[in-house]
């Protein structure tokens, strides 16, 4: 199994992801790998850690007035990884976050919004890469 972290979505992958049938809530599993130091395009905050830059993004994303709430989404869990019990990976992720969206189209509306685009520079500054895995409830 080959695993490749990425910070930016390519058009082909985004097109396939957002063109699937929209049949209810999804939970995105975010496996996060941080840069050692933040890399803002304007060169600011060069001594800030990548994790601290990402936490700026998270603070603007979550909470009663955050971007997630405006689009009916919510952060279910976030935390640092602390060990691997089963399987192997070349390099472990630094953190994980679980975010519930009302639908795939709801997620798309959020990431295309001016509110989201005003904060995502903190995400890019802090992330070396990540995996985003869409999940849906098991159906019997």
Secondary structure per residue as TSV (DSSP state, phi and psi in degrees):
chain	resnum	aa	ss	phi	psi
A	1	X	-	360.0	125.7
A	2	X	-	-97.6	133.6
A	3	X	-	-121.3	126.4
A	4	X	-	-128.5	115.6
A	5	X	-	-73.3	150.7
A	6	X	B	-147.3	150.7
A	7	X	S	-102.5	-24.8
A	8	X	S	-117.2	143.4
A	9	X	-	-87.1	135.1
A	10	X	-	-86.3	155.1
A	11	X	H	-60.2	-39.2
A	12	X	H	-64.2	-45.8
A	13	X	H	-66.8	-42.3
A	14	X	H	-63.3	-42.3
A	15	X	H	-59.8	-44.5
A	16	X	H	-66.8	-42.2
A	17	X	H	-63.1	-47.9
A	18	X	H	-86.4	-2.1
A	19	X	T	-97.6	3.6
A	20	X	S	-74.2	157.9
A	21	X	-	-56.4	139.7
A	22	X	-	-99.8	94.8
A	23	X	-	-122.9	40.0
A	24	X	S	120.4	-167.6
A	25	X	-	-64.5	149.4
A	26	X	E	-131.5	154.9
A	27	X	E	-120.6	125.4
A	28	X	E	-94.2	127.3
A	29	X	E	-93.6	121.1
A	30	X	E	-111.4	112.5
A	31	X	E	-100.1	117.1
A	32	X	E	-112.0	135.1
A	33	X	E	-123.1	122.7
A	34	X	E	-95.1	150.6
A	35	X	-	-70.6	155.2
A	36	X	S	-62.5	-46.4
A	37	X	B	-128.1	146.9
A	38	X	-	-60.9	145.1
A	39	X	-	-128.5	86.5
A	40	X	-	-83.0	143.5
A	41	X	T	-56.7	-34.2
A	42	X	T	-85.5	2.0
A	43	X	-	81.2	1.2
A	44	X	T	-72.7	160.0
A	45	X	T	53.6	41.9
A	46	X	T	-67.0	-17.2
A	47	X	T	-95.6	-3.6
A	48	X	S	-74.3	139.8
A	49	X	B	-71.5	158.1
A	50	X	H	-60.9	-39.2
A	51	X	H	-62.8	-42.1
A	52	X	H	-63.9	-38.8
A	53	X	H	-64.3	-42.9
A	54	X	H	-64.6	-36.2
A	55	X	H	-66.6	-29.2
A	56	X	H	-61.4	-46.2
A	57	X	H	-59.2	-47.1
A	58	X	H	-61.1	-39.2
A	59	X	H	-65.5	-34.5
A	60	X	H	-80.5	-22.9
A	61	X	H	-80.3	-41.8
A	62	X	S	-98.4	168.5
A	63	X	S	101.2	169.5
A	64	X	T	-61.4	-29.8
A	65	X	T	-105.7	9.8
A	66	X	S	-76.9	168.8
A	67	X	H	-61.9	-39.0
A	68	X	H	-57.5	-48.4
A	69	X	H	-61.0	-34.9
A	70	X	H	-65.3	-20.4
A	71	X	T	-115.1	17.5
A	72	X	T	73.9	18.0
A	73	X	-	-104.8	165.5
A	74	X	E	-153.2	146.3
A	75	X	E	-77.9	121.6
A	76	X	E	-89.5	-35.9
A	77	X	E	-164.6	145.0
A	78	X	E	-147.5	145.4
A	79	X	E	-172.0	163.5
A	80	X	E	-79.2	146.2
A	81	X	-	-76.9	145.1
A	82	X	-	-130.5	1.0
A	83	X	-	166.0	162.4
A	84	X	-	-123.5	119.8
A	85	X	-	-92.9	-38.3
A	86	X	S	-131.9	135.3
A	87	X	S	84.6	-179.4
A	88	X	-	-139.6	147.9
A	89	X	-	-137.9	152.8
A	90	X	S	-62.8	-41.6
A	91	X	S	-143.3	129.6
A	92	X	-	-73.5	155.0
A	93	X	-	-76.9	160.0
A	94	X	S	-86.9	-32.7
A	95	X	E	-153.6	166.7
A	96	X	E	-136.1	145.5
A	97	X	E	-139.4	140.7
A	98	X	E	-115.6	121.7
A	99	X	E	-124.8	128.0
A	100	X	E	-97.7	131.6
A	101	X	E	-117.6	150.3
A	102	X	S	-64.9	-24.6
A	103	X	-	-172.8	168.8
A	104	X	H	-63.7	-39.7
A	105	X	H	-67.5	-31.4
A	106	X	H	-65.1	-39.0
A	107	X	H	-64.3	-43.5
A	108	X	H	-61.4	-43.2
A	109	X	H	-59.0	-39.9
A	110	X	H	-66.0	-51.1
A	111	X	H	-68.9	-16.6
A	112	X	T	-93.5	-4.7
A	113	X	S	-79.2	152.8
A	114	X	H	-60.5	-34.7
A	115	X	H	-61.9	-43.6
A	116	X	H	-70.3	-43.5
A	117	X	H	-64.2	-20.6
A	118	X	T	-75.8	-17.1
A	119	X	T	-116.5	-15.5
A	120	X	H	-67.9	-12.8
A	121	X	H	-63.6	-28.8
A	122	X	H	-68.0	-37.8
A	123	X	H	-61.6	-51.2
A	124	X	H	-64.2	-35.1
A	125	X	H	-65.5	-33.9
A	126	X	H	-95.8	-25.5
A	127	X	E	-89.7	128.9
A	128	X	E	-79.6	-30.7
A	129	X	E	168.6	170.2
A	130	X	E	-160.4	167.8
A	131	X	E	-114.0	135.2
A	132	X	E	-116.2	119.3
A	133	X	E	-118.6	118.5
A	134	X	E	-80.9	135.7
A	135	X	E	-128.7	157.3
A	136	X	-	-136.6	153.6
A	137	X	-	-57.1	143.8
A	138	X	-	-64.4	140.8
A	139	X	-	-118.0	135.8
A	140	X	-	-94.8	360.0
